[in-house]
């Protein structure tokens, strides 16, 4: 069985020199995702957090004053796959193997990022692609999703 949910996760982007990002401190509740040598995403499964943005900005103010931190949560739609068929579903959507950690590539036909955890896979896509990706997931994984409940008849 596959469970599919749109998740109100948070995404914070940090842009700075490679050395500053290598030493970027762990932030409680955030998963660090290195996008490029000068770019780091902090993925917040529990949702956007002004405290995380402030902590990241405070760190970069000292480590790399020319660095930039931005809350980009509104720019992403996050779909979460969970349940015993989550890995199978992901394999139907992408040629990128769903190894644990952070992935980038084409997922459901669009550029995307994924955070693969032990019990779920979060797929991050541009908000403009959110509805399209949902349709692609539902189409490719129709046999893995629970059947919609039939409305009860009124007596």
Secondary structure, 3 states (H helix, E strand, C coil): CEEEEEECCEEEEEECCHHHHHCCCCCCCCEEEEEECCEEEEEECCCCCHHHHHHHHHHHHHHCCCCEEEECHHHEEEEEEECCCHHHHHHHHCCCCCCCEEEEEEECCEEEEEEECCCEEEEEEEHHHHHHHHHHHHHHCCCCECCCCCCCCCC
